[in-house]
Amino acid sequence: MKPVIYQKVLRVKNGEVIPLEDILATEAKIKIIINDKEIIALSATPLHIKELVTGFVLTEGIIKANWCPEEIKIIEEDKEIKVKIYSEDFLELSKKPLTSGCASSFTFIKELPEKYEDNFKIDIEKLFSLFKDFQKKSELYKSTGCIHYAALADSENIIFLAEDIGRHNAVDKVIGYALLNKIMLRNKILLISGRISSEMVLKAGKWKIPIIVSRSAPTSLAIALAEKISLTVIGFLRGKRCNIYTYPQRINLLEGV
C-alpha cells in the first residue's frame, strides 16, 4: 500500500480555475490481532508498520518486553492491513476493539512511570541545530501538508525519523525502531512536530527518554506529568528560541543565560 495517492482537483486562484493533480496522504486501517483477537484498529500511514506495532504493543504494556517482535505477521489487503501476533505474554484486555486516530488518541497506560534520574545533557545550540535538521527531513509533509513526524536523536545526530497522519503513531514508530534495533532510549531525545500531549509524556516516560522537544506547545497535563517523572519538556522551538518548561538542568544554556 502506497503512502500517498493522486487526486484530480480544481484549483481556484485569482479568479482562474486550474485542473491539476494533488497529492493526498493515505489513511489506512492497521488492525492489530493478538492471539486471534482484534485489539485495536489504528488509523495510520502505511509506512514502518512493524515499527509502529512493536512500539505500540510494548509501550502500552499490551505485551511484555521479552516478546520476540520478529514473529509479527503483516497481511496487506485492499483497504486495510492486518498485523497478527501470537504471544503467551499477552495482557488480556476487557475492552472491545477500539479505533485510534489523531483526533481521538488514547493510551492503555494506567500507571505513571516512575521518576528517573540521569546525567544526560545537551548544548542548546546543538539542540537548535538538530531540530533544524529534523524539520527538513519530512518529505511526506512537504508533499501533502497533512503529515506529523517524529524522530529519535542523540546529542549529535538524528538516528531515525518516522512520518504518519497520527502524532502518536509517529512516536510509536520511532520507539519501535529503537526497540527492534536494541537502541538504548535513556540517553536520547524525542523530537516531534506537533503539540506535546500527556500521552506523549507517558510514552517517553515508559522508556525513560530524558528530553522531548516540539515546535508547538505542551498541554497543562503534559507538564504536570513531566514534572512528576523528571522529563525535560521543550516547546515552541523555532529558529534559535524555545521555552523550557521542566527540568532545564539537562540543557547547557548559552553563557549568561
C-alpha positions as CSV (number, residue, x, y, z in Angstrom):
1,M,0.0,0.0,0.0
2,K,1.4,3.4,-1.0
3,P,1.8,6.2,1.5
4,V,0.3,8.7,-1.0
5,I,-2.3,8.8,-3.7
6,Y,-3.0,11.3,-6.5
7,Q,-6.3,13.1,-6.8
8,K,-7.7,15.3,-9.5
9,V,-8.7,18.7,-8.2
10,L,-9.8,22.1,-9.4
11,R,-7.6,24.9,-8.0
12,V,-9.2,28.3,-7.9
13,K,-6.7,31.2,-7.8
14,N,-7.2,34.8,-8.6
15,G,-10.4,34.1,-10.4
16,E,-8.8,31.4,-12.5
17,V,-9.8,27.7,-12.4
18,I,-6.9,25.3,-13.0
19,P,-7.3,21.5,-13.2
20,L,-4.4,19.6,-11.7
21,E,-3.4,16.6,-9.6
22,D,-2.9,16.9,-5.9
23,I,-1.1,14.5,-3.6
24,L,-3.0,13.1,-0.6
25,A,-1.7,11.2,2.3
26,T,-3.0,7.6,2.5
27,E,-5.1,6.8,5.6
28,A,-5.0,3.0,6.2
29,K,-6.6,0.9,8.9
30,I,-4.0,-1.2,10.7
31,K,-5.8,-3.9,12.6
32,I,-3.7,-5.4,15.4
33,I,-4.8,-9.0,16.1
34,I,-3.2,-10.8,19.1
35,N,-3.9,-14.5,19.6
36,D,-6.7,-14.3,17.0
37,K,-8.4,-11.4,18.9
38,E,-8.6,-8.0,17.4
39,I,-7.3,-5.5,19.9
40,I,-7.4,-2.2,18.1
41,A,-7.6,-0.6,14.6
42,L,-5.2,2.2,14.2
43,S,-5.6,4.8,11.5
44,A,-2.1,5.3,10.2
45,T,0.1,5.9,7.3
46,P,1.2,2.6,5.7
47,L,4.9,3.0,6.4
48,H,7.1,1.3,9.0
49,I,4.2,-1.0,10.1
50,K,6.4,-3.3,12.1
51,E,8.0,-0.4,14.0
52,L,4.5,1.1,14.7
53,V,3.1,-2.1,16.1
54,T,6.2,-3.0,18.1
55,G,6.3,0.5,19.6
56,F,2.6,0.4,20.3
57,V,2.2,-3.0,22.0
58,L,5.3,-2.7,24.1
59,T,4.9,0.9,25.2
60,E,1.3,0.3,26.1
61,G,2.2,-2.8,28.0
62,I,-0.1,-5.0,25.9
63,I,2.7,-7.5,25.5
64,K,5.7,-7.9,27.8
65,A,9.1,-6.6,26.7
66,N,10.6,-10.2,26.4
67,W,8.4,-10.9,23.4
68,C,10.1,-11.5,20.1
69,P,8.8,-9.0,17.6
70,E,10.3,-11.0,14.7
71,E,7.2,-13.1,14.9
72,I,4.9,-10.4,13.6
73,K,2.9,-11.3,10.5
74,I,1.8,-8.4,8.3
75,I,-1.0,-9.1,5.8
76,E,-1.8,-6.3,3.4
77,E,-5.2,-6.3,1.8
78,D,-7.0,-3.8,-0.5
79,K,-8.2,-1.3,2.2
80,E,-6.6,-2.4,5.4
81,I,-3.5,-4.1,6.8
82,K,-3.8,-6.9,9.4
83,V,-1.0,-7.5,11.8
84,K,-1.1,-10.8,13.5
85,I,0.8,-11.6,16.7
86,Y,0.9,-14.7,18.9
87,S,2.3,-14.3,22.4
88,E,1.9,-16.1,25.8
89,D,2.7,-12.8,27.4
90,F,-0.4,-11.0,26.1
91,L,-2.2,-8.9,28.6
92,E,-5.9,-9.7,28.2
93,L,-7.9,-6.5,27.8
94,S,-11.5,-6.5,28.8
95,K,-12.3,-3.9,26.1
96,K,-14.0,-4.0,22.7
97,P,-11.8,-3.2,19.7
98,L,-11.1,0.5,19.7
99,T,-10.2,2.9,17.0
100,S,-7.3,5.3,17.4
101,G,-6.7,8.4,15.3
102,C,-5.1,11.9,15.5
103,A,-8.2,13.5,17.0
104,S,-9.1,10.7,19.4
105,S,-5.9,9.4,20.9
106,F,-5.8,7.2,23.9
107,T,-3.5,5.1,25.9
108,F,-3.7,1.8,27.8
109,I,-1.0,3.1,30.2
110,K,-2.7,3.3,33.6
111,E,0.3,3.8,35.9
112,L,2.6,6.8,35.9
113,P,6.1,5.8,35.0
114,E,8.5,6.0,38.0
115,K,10.7,9.2,38.4
116,Y,14.0,8.8,36.7
117,E,17.4,10.5,37.0
118,D,20.3,10.7,34.6
119,N,23.3,12.8,33.7
120,F,22.3,13.5,30.1
121,K,23.0,17.0,28.9
122,I,23.0,18.8,25.5
123,D,24.1,22.2,24.5
124,I,21.3,24.5,23.5
125,E,23.0,25.4,20.2
126,K,23.2,21.7,19.3
127,L,19.6,21.2,20.1
128,F,18.7,24.1,17.8
129,S,20.8,22.5,15.0
130,L,19.2,19.1,15.5
131,F,15.7,20.5,15.3
132,K,16.5,22.5,12.2
133,D,17.7,19.3,10.5
134,F,14.6,17.5,11.8
135,Q,12.3,20.0,10.2
136,K,13.9,19.5,6.8
137,K,13.6,15.7,6.7
138,S,9.8,15.0,6.4
139,E,9.3,14.5,2.6
140,L,5.6,13.4,3.1
141,Y,4.8,16.6,5.0
142,K,6.3,18.7,2.2
143,S,4.3,16.9,-0.5
144,T,0.9,16.5,1.4
145,G,0.8,19.1,4.1
146,C,-1.0,16.8,6.5
147,I,1.6,14.5,8.0
148,H,3.1,14.5,11.5
149,Y,6.6,13.3,12.1
150,A,8.8,12.3,15.0
151,A,12.5,11.5,15.3
152,L,14.9,9.9,17.7
153,A,18.3,11.7,18.2
154,D,21.4,11.5,20.3
155,S,23.4,14.6,21.2
156,E,24.9,14.8,17.8
157,N,22.6,13.3,15.1
158,I,19.1,12.2,14.1
159,I,19.0,8.4,14.3
160,F,15.6,7.7,12.8
161,L,12.6,9.7,11.5
162,A,9.1,8.4,11.1
163,E,6.1,10.0,9.4
164,D,2.4,9.4,10.0
165,I,-1.1,11.0,9.8
166,G,-1.2,10.5,13.6
167,R,1.2,12.2,16.0
168,H,1.1,9.3,18.5
169,N,1.7,6.8,15.7
170,A,4.8,8.6,14.6
171,V,6.2,8.4,18.2
172,D,5.3,4.7,18.4
173,K,7.2,4.1,15.1
174,V,10.3,5.9,16.5
175,I,10.2,3.9,19.7
176,G,9.5,0.7,17.9
177,Y,12.5,1.3,15.7
178,A,14.7,1.7,18.7
179,L,13.4,-1.5,20.4
180,L,13.8,-3.6,17.2
181,N,17.4,-2.4,16.8
182,K,18.2,-2.6,20.5
183,I,18.9,1.1,20.8
184,M,19.1,2.5,24.4
185,L,16.5,5.2,24.9
186,R,17.7,6.6,28.2
187,N,20.2,8.9,26.5
188,K,18.2,10.0,23.5
189,I,16.0,13.0,22.6
190,L,12.5,12.7,21.2
191,L,11.7,15.3,18.5
192,I,8.1,15.8,17.4
193,S,6.3,18.1,15.0
194,G,3.0,18.6,16.9
195,R,1.8,19.6,20.3
196,I,3.2,17.7,23.3
197,S,0.2,15.8,24.9
198,S,0.0,13.8,28.1
199,E,0.1,10.6,26.0
200,M,3.4,11.7,24.5
201,V,4.8,12.2,28.0
202,L,3.7,8.8,29.1
203,K,5.2,7.1,26.1
204,A,8.5,8.9,26.7
205,G,8.4,8.2,30.4
206,K,7.8,4.5,29.8
207,W,11.3,4.2,28.3
208,K,12.9,6.9,30.4
209,I,13.7,9.2,27.4
210,P,15.1,12.3,29.1
211,I,14.1,15.1,26.7
212,I,11.1,15.7,24.4
213,V,11.1,18.7,22.0
214,S,8.5,20.3,19.7
215,R,7.9,23.4,17.7
216,S,4.4,23.5,19.2
217,A,3.1,23.8,22.7
218,P,2.6,21.3,25.5
219,T,-0.7,20.8,27.3
220,S,-1.1,21.5,31.0
221,L,-1.4,17.8,31.9
222,A,1.7,17.0,29.9
223,I,3.6,19.5,32.0
224,A,2.1,18.1,35.3
225,L,3.1,14.6,34.4
226,A,6.6,15.6,33.2
227,E,7.2,17.3,36.5
228,K,6.4,14.1,38.3
229,I,8.7,11.8,36.3
230,S,11.5,14.3,35.7
231,L,11.1,14.6,31.9
232,T,12.5,17.7,30.3
233,V,9.8,19.3,28.1
234,I,10.8,21.9,25.5
235,G,8.2,23.6,23.3
236,F,7.9,26.4,20.7
237,L,11.4,25.6,19.4
238,R,11.6,27.8,16.4
239,G,14.9,29.0,15.0
240,K,17.0,29.8,18.0
241,R,14.3,30.3,20.6
242,C,12.3,27.9,22.7
243,N,10.5,27.5,26.0
244,I,12.0,25.1,28.6
245,Y,9.0,24.0,30.8
246,T,10.5,21.4,33.0
247,Y,13.9,20.2,34.2
248,P,16.2,22.7,32.5
249,Q,19.3,21.2,34.1
250,R,19.7,18.9,31.1
251,I,20.2,21.8,28.8
252,N,23.6,23.6,28.7
253,L,22.4,27.2,28.1
254,L,24.3,30.0,26.5
255,E,26.8,31.8,28.7
256,G,25.0,34.5,30.7
257,V,21.5,33.0,30.3
